[in-house]
């Protein structure tokens, strides 16, 4: 096996691990939030929102290559109604779930880069 192939395989494994680390962070972020997740007009606290997102993640897992894919496919909108998921945080403007999670992903990546 050539050095180039070995390097590519190593990079792929590191990259997959980094993506999984980001997804795990986002799942933990949802689970521990004090915000409410609005899905199709119903409000859910973190653990219930997490259960739904994990179910969608399991369904779309083969299509997910990045943390952004995870957000888009598992935590952005209802696949049934097409309605955006919204996040209601105390004393803050209601924000689309996609925006909320992308902001957290950016913060997480900045933290990792600083280490």
C-alpha positions as CSV (number, residue, x, y, z in Angstrom):
1,X,0.0,0.0,0.0
2,X,1.5,3.4,-1.0
3,X,2.1,6.2,1.5
4,X,-0.6,8.3,-0.3
5,X,-3.3,5.7,0.2
6,X,-2.3,5.2,3.8
7,X,-2.4,9.0,4.4
8,X,-5.8,9.2,2.7
9,X,-7.2,6.4,4.8
10,X,-5.8,8.0,8.0
11,X,-7.2,11.4,7.1
12,X,-10.6,9.9,6.3
13,X,-10.7,8.2,9.7
14,X,-9.6,11.4,11.5
15,X,-12.2,13.4,9.5
16,X,-15.0,10.9,10.3
17,X,-14.0,11.1,14.0
18,X,-14.1,14.9,13.9
19,X,-17.5,14.9,12.3
20,X,-18.9,12.5,14.8
21,X,-17.4,14.6,17.6
22,X,-19.2,17.6,16.3
23,X,-22.5,15.7,15.9
24,X,-22.2,14.3,19.5
25,X,-21.5,17.8,20.7
26,X,-24.7,19.1,19.0
27,X,-26.7,16.3,20.4
28,X,-25.5,17.1,23.9
29,X,-26.2,20.8,23.3
30,X,-29.8,20.0,22.4
31,X,-30.2,17.6,25.4
32,X,-28.9,20.1,27.9
33,X,-30.6,23.2,26.6
34,X,-33.0,25.3,28.7
35,X,-34.6,26.4,25.5
36,X,-37.8,24.9,24.1
37,X,-37.8,23.3,20.7
38,X,-40.9,24.0,18.6
39,X,-41.8,21.3,16.2
40,X,-45.1,21.6,14.2
41,X,-46.5,23.9,16.8
42,X,-45.7,21.7,19.8
43,X,-43.0,22.7,22.3
44,X,-40.5,20.2,23.7
45,X,-37.7,20.4,26.2
46,X,-34.2,19.2,25.4
47,X,-34.5,15.5,26.1
48,X,-37.7,15.1,24.1
49,X,-36.3,17.2,21.2
50,X,-33.1,15.1,21.4
51,X,-35.1,11.8,21.1
52,X,-36.8,13.1,17.9
53,X,-33.5,14.4,16.4
54,X,-31.8,11.1,17.2
55,X,-34.5,9.2,15.4
56,X,-34.1,11.3,12.3
57,X,-30.3,11.0,12.6
58,X,-30.5,7.2,12.6
59,X,-32.8,7.4,9.5
60,X,-30.5,9.7,7.5
61,X,-27.1,8.5,8.9
62,X,-25.9,7.1,5.6
63,X,-26.5,10.5,3.9
64,X,-24.7,12.5,6.6
65,X,-21.1,13.3,5.8
66,X,-20.7,16.6,7.8
67,X,-22.2,18.2,10.9
68,X,-24.0,20.6,8.5
69,X,-25.6,17.6,6.8
70,X,-26.7,16.4,10.3
71,X,-28.3,19.8,11.0
72,X,-30.0,20.0,7.6
73,X,-31.4,16.4,7.6
74,X,-32.0,15.8,11.3
75,X,-32.7,19.0,13.1
76,X,-34.0,21.7,10.7
77,X,-37.6,21.0,9.6
78,X,-40.4,18.5,9.7
79,X,-40.1,16.0,6.9
80,X,-43.9,15.6,7.1
81,X,-45.1,19.2,7.1
82,X,-42.0,21.0,5.9
83,X,-42.3,23.5,8.7
84,X,-39.1,24.8,10.2
85,X,-38.2,23.8,13.8
86,X,-37.9,26.9,16.0
87,X,-36.0,27.4,19.2
88,X,-37.4,29.5,22.1
89,X,-34.8,30.5,24.6
90,X,-35.6,32.6,27.7
91,X,-35.3,36.4,27.0
92,X,-34.2,35.9,23.4
93,X,-35.8,36.2,20.0
94,X,-37.2,33.0,18.6
95,X,-34.7,31.5,16.2
96,X,-34.8,28.7,13.5
97,X,-33.2,25.5,14.8
98,X,-30.8,25.5,11.8
99,X,-29.4,28.9,12.8
100,X,-29.2,28.0,16.5
101,X,-27.3,24.8,15.8
102,X,-25.0,26.4,13.2
103,X,-24.1,29.1,15.7
104,X,-23.2,26.4,18.3
105,X,-21.3,24.4,15.7
106,X,-19.2,27.5,14.9
107,X,-18.5,28.2,18.6
108,X,-17.5,24.5,19.1
109,X,-15.2,24.6,16.1
110,X,-13.6,27.8,17.3
111,X,-13.0,26.2,20.8
112,X,-11.5,23.1,19.2
113,X,-9.2,25.2,17.0
114,X,-8.0,27.2,20.0
115,X,-6.9,24.0,21.8
